[in-house]
């Protein structure tokens, strides 16, 4: 009887191993199917991929930094123009008129 019991347990263990393997295979197929469906849905929704988003974010940051640099440069040039205009105005008011 012990030999029959051992054989029964061996068969049961083999059946459980096969069932676990089959379940693992079904799980893999299910995951592949779901991944494919998710990718299809995302493509249809025209969702941006992470790499593209990061690239655009970097470009926006660089553009913002460039704008800030140009704003400072414009402000400096405007200040210089104001100085030159004031200097020119003071020269014309200081000159004696020859008639």
Secondary structure as UniProt FT lines:
FT   HELIX           2..45
FT   HELIX           50..94
//
